[in-house]
Amino acid sequence: MHFLPTTLCVRRLTLLAGLLVLAPAARAGEVEIRPVEVVETKAVYGRVETRTVVPARARLGGTLVELTVTEGDAVSEGQPIARVVDDKLALQLNALEAKIRAAKSETANAQAEFERTRSLIERGVSTQQRLDQVRTQLEVARNQVAAAEAERSVLLQQGIEGTVTAPLSGRVVKAPITRGSVVMPGEQIALVAGGGYFLRLALPERHAQSLKVGAEVQIGEAGTGRLAKVFPQIENGRVIADVEVADLGTYFVGARLLVHVPVGTRRVLAVPRAAVETRSGVDTLRLTGATGPHEVAVVTGGAVPLPGGPGVEILSGLRAGDRVVLP
């Protein structure tokens, strides 16, 4: 076994240590810390609402004999969803049919009497007064037939109006009436929601001046939305705002979603996330000072987006102007 001289071993160990110290410094960079502005958000729950909620009402009073939808069913505008029948309409229609037949018989008799009277006048037997009287009776009989037929049309239209249709395309959210129920004219058969979904928020009134129409809003799993409307009236210490979302999927009407709304900005000190090292639960940064690099303990906050990538907020242990060594 051969041993190197002591002086040569010391020189080689010194050179190796120098390489170990300079190698990280050669690969590392520095960044000067300056305050950055970040958007401050308020976490609230938004309620899923539909733009239009319209009741499908019965135009005819009677008995509900057919109901083809229930809660949650999708319907299209004009789709028949229920049918109301009034048994009195059939009886009234039969009475009108008999009345029309009687009026037509009277019209036929009046027409025959008119033709006979006109023939007598041509032979000089009857008078013009009698002809005018018979003509009037014929017109009255014809008008009676027309009036009865108009009443029959009204009854037929009422029978058609017994069909309840969906007022718009959407989803049935309520159907409080069951088949066999007696309904009155104008009574609600079903409640249809459509026109798309949006989120309605209620924020504390201290944030009213900070809400800006068009601001981007973060919405849980649905992604992002846009603050579309801020209502000017404050109710019970809350300001109401609506958020438009491109696609809320098939959420239930009335469901609650967590929303992060921008309510202002603040200046913070932040460093790239890679610059923070954690040892034994303590976060540290490597700073460059007059005496060389040194480590300081810091208290970190939440994530902050930086131009170069993700960053983290530094709550204490760092001042503006400090130079942070990046790995």
Secondary structure, DSSP 8 states (H G I E B T S, - for coil): -----HHHHHHHHHHHHHHHHHHHHHH-EEEE---EEEEEEEEEEEEEEEEEEEEEE-SS-EEEEEE---TT-EE-TT-EEEEEE-HHHHHHHHHHHHHHHHHHHHHHHHHHHHHHHHHHHHTT-S-HHHHHHHHHHHHHHHHHHHHHHHHHHHHHHHHHTTEEE-SSSEEEEE----TT-EE-TT-EEEEEEEEEEEEEEEEEGGGGGG--TT-EEEEGGGEEEEEEEEEEEEETTEEEEEEE-S--TT--TT-EEEEEEEEEEEEE-EEEGGG-EEETTEEEEEEEETTEEEEEEEEEEEEEEETTEEEEEEEES--TT-EEEE-
